[in-house]
């Protein structure tokens, strides 16, 4: 898809205008979805001329991709900053289940996942290839961290098929997070996370012992 060249704001006023457009778009997308919202609606919500919208964004797809990148940066800032602490706590086989629970709790129970905007762009992966492509790049970064975690476990408890298991841990966490924050569940959140950790522990560690 060809993308129109757009301006990068340098002056304070221009930076503020672009921010207003992004705030308005995120609000509208979260409330009404992606497909029903137009560039004109976003400009009207932001109270800026439509020309200003096109000055900073070639179209609403460019805009939502930037919003997704920003959302993920915020999510990672709040969740993965604790990852080194979790790795440091992993000193023996006795630490595997507690650290796995902590790892899942830290990511799955993040308040960021309750953001309606997350639900919107997550669903767009099924219909928008470029949004899926961006999401897969982000997942790759997260899976690399899980790979590092499983490699640390392997120092005192050998694990086979680490790339596959890292991906399945990520997929499990992502799905549980959707149920907790958007689809609904009858189980208490912390209990659900702990039971998921037990399941993944059995799969990663006990399965490798067989």
C-alpha positions in Angstrom: 0.0 0.0 0.0 1.5 3.3 -1.0 1.7 5.8 1.8 1.6 9.6 1.3 4.6 11.5 2.5 3.6 13.3 5.7 5.1 16.0 7.9 7.0 15.3 11.1 6.1 18.1 13.5 8.9 20.1 15.0 7.3 23.2 16.5 5.4 22.9 19.8 2.1 23.9 18.1 2.5 21.2 15.4 3.4 18.6 18.0 0.3 19.5 20.0 -1.9 19.3 16.9 -0.6 15.8 16.0 -1.2 14.7 19.6 -4.8 16.0 19.6 -5.4 14.0 16.4 -4.0 10.8 18.0 -6.0 11.3 21.2 -9.2 11.8 19.3 -8.6 8.8 17.0 -7.8 6.5 19.9 -11.0 7.6 21.7 -13.1 7.1 18.6 -11.6 3.7 17.6 -12.0 2.4 21.1 -15.6 3.5 21.2 -16.8 2.7 17.7 -14.3 0.4 16.1 -12.0 1.0 13.2 -14.2 0.7 10.1 -17.0 3.1 11.1 -14.6 5.9 11.8 -13.4 8.2 9.0 -10.6 10.7 8.8 -13.2 13.5 8.8 -14.7 12.3 12.0 -11.2 12.1 13.6 -10.4 15.7 12.5 -13.8 16.9 13.8 -13.3 15.2 17.2 -9.8 16.7 17.4 -11.2 20.1 16.3 -8.6 20.5 13.6 -9.0 21.1 9.8 -9.0 17.9 7.8 -5.9 19.3 6.0 -4.0 19.0 9.3 -5.0 15.4 9.6 -3.5 14.6 6.1 -0.5 16.8 6.9 0.5 14.3 9.6 -1.1 11.1 8.5 -1.5 9.8 5.0 -4.7 8.0 6.0 -6.3 6.4 9.1 -4.3 3.2 8.6 -1.1 5.0 9.1 -2.6 6.6 12.2 -3.8 3.4 13.8 -0.4 1.7 13.1 1.3 4.5 15.0 -1.2 4.2 17.8 -0.6 0.5 18.1 3.1 1.0 18.3 2.6 3.6 21.1 0.2 1.3 23.0 2.7 -1.5 22.9 5.5 0.7 24.1 3.4 1.7 27.0 2.4 -1.9 27.8 6.0 -3.1 27.6 7.2 -0.2 29.8 4.7 -1.3 32.5 5.2 -5.0 32.3 8.6 -6.1 31.0 10.7 -3.7 33.1 10.2 -6.4 35.8 11.5 -9.2 33.6 15.2 -8.9 34.8 14.0 -9.1 38.4 12.0 -12.3 37.6 15.1 -13.8 35.8 17.3 -12.9 38.8 14.9 -14.8 41.1 15.3 -17.9 39.0 18.1 -19.6 40.9 17.0 -23.3 41.2 14.3 -25.7 40.1 12.3 -24.7 43.1 11.9 -21.2 41.7 10.4 -22.3 38.3 6.7 -22.4 39.2 6.7 -19.2 41.4 8.6 -17.2 38.7 6.3 -18.6 36.0 3.3 -17.4 38.0 4.9 -14.0 38.4 5.8 -13.7 34.8 2.2 -14.5 33.7 0.7 -12.3 36.4 2.9 -9.4 35.4 1.8 -9.5 31.8 -1.8 -11.0 31.9 -3.1 -8.9 34.8 -1.8 -5.6 33.4 -4.5 -2.9 33.4 -3.3 -1.9 29.9 -5.0 -5.0 28.6 -8.4 -3.6 29.8 -8.0 -0.7 27.3 -10.9 -1.0 24.8 -8.4 0.2 22.1 -6.4 -3.1 22.7 -9.5 -5.1 21.9 -10.1 -3.1 18.7 -6.6 -3.5 17.2 -6.3 -7.1 18.4 -9.4 -8.0 16.3 -8.1 -6.1 13.3 -5.3 -8.7 13.0 -7.8 -11.0 11.3 -8.8 -8.6 8.6 -5.8 -6.2 8.1 -2.5 -7.8 7.0 -0.3 -4.8 7.9 -1.7 -4.7 11.4 -1.1 -8.5 11.7 2.4 -8.0 10.4 3.1 -5.3 13.0 1.6 -7.4 15.8 3.7 -10.4 14.8 6.9 -8.3 15.0 5.8 -7.2 18.5 5.0 -10.8 19.5 8.5 -11.8 18.3 10.1 -9.5 20.8 7.9 -10.9 23.6 8.6 -14.5 22.6 12.4 -13.8 22.6 12.1 -12.8 26.3 10.2 -16.1 27.0 13.0 -17.9 25.1 15.5 -16.3 27.4 13.5 -17.3 30.4 13.3 -20.9 29.3 17.0 -21.0 28.6 17.7 -19.8 32.1 15.5 -22.7 33.4 17.5 -25.1 31.2 20.7 -24.4 33.1 19.4 -26.6 36.0 16.4 -28.3 34.4 16.9 -29.2 30.7 14.0 -28.2 28.4 13.5 -29.4 24.9 11.9 -27.6 22.0 12.4 -24.2 23.6 11.3 -22.1 20.5 8.0 -24.0 20.3 7.4 -23.8 24.0 8.1 -20.1 24.2 5.6 -19.4 21.5 2.9 -21.6 23.2 3.5 -19.9 26.5 3.0 -16.6 24.8 -0.2 -17.7 23.0 -1.6 -19.1 26.2 -1.0 -15.9 28.1 -2.5 -13.8 25.3 -5.6 -15.8 25.2 -6.1 -15.9 29.0 -5.6 -12.1 29.0 -8.4 -11.7 26.4 -10.8 -13.8 28.6 -9.9 -11.9 31.8 -10.1 -8.4 30.3 -12.7 -8.6 27.5 -14.5 -11.9 26.9 -15.2 -12.7 30.6 -14.6 -15.6 32.9 -16.2 -17.1 35.9 -12.8 -17.7 37.6 -11.0 -15.4 39.9 -8.2 -13.7 38.0 -5.3 -14.6 40.2 -6.5 -18.2 40.4 -6.8 -18.4 36.7 -3.2 -17.1 36.3 -1.9 -19.6 38.9 -3.6 -22.6 37.3 -2.3 -21.5 33.9 1.2 -21.4 35.4 0.8 -24.9 36.7 -0.3 -26.1 33.3 2.6 -24.5 31.5 5.0 -25.7 34.2 3.8 -29.3 33.6 4.2 -28.8 29.8 7.6 -27.2 29.9 9.3 -29.0 32.7 7.6 -32.3 33.5 7.2 -33.0 29.8 10.9 -32.6 29.3 11.6 -35.2 32.0 9.6 -37.9 30.3 
